[in-house]
Amino acid sequence: MHEQELTAVSDQLKDAMGCVTLRVYLDVGRNDSLASGVEAFAAALEAHDLKPAFHLYPGEHNRLYWRAHTAGYRWKL
């Protein structure tokens, strides 16, 4: 994401936080091709005073990773 896009997302999230409790949960596998982008997104949210729950786990972006983690996502919704 570009800085303008991150700022827009941040502003939208902050607006939403005025109405409800907003929780942002991010996780990614250490060997996932998307890991650097997810880490950068979490850092950008933090830079805009948002507090995402970010977790970097072993694994890749594959069925094994999803099977190991999706059951735990239900409580986060």
Long-range contacts (C-beta under 8 A, 24 or more apart in sequence): 1-37, 1-40, 1-41, 1-44, 6-41, 6-44, 6-45, 6-48, 7-48, 9-45, 10-44, 10-45, 10-48, 10-50, 13-45, 13-50, 14-48, 14-49, 14-50, 23-53, 23-76, 24-50, 24-51, 24-52, 24-53, 25-52, 25-53, 25-73, 25-76, 26-52, 26-53, 26-54, 26-55, 27-54, 27-55, 27-56, 27-57, 27-69, 28-55, 28-56, 28-57, 28-61, 29-56, 29-57, 29-58, 29-59, 29-60, 29-61, 29-65, 30-56, 30-57, 30-58, 30-59, 31-58, 31-59, 31-60, 32-59, 32-60, 32-61, 32-65, 33-60, 33-61, 34-61
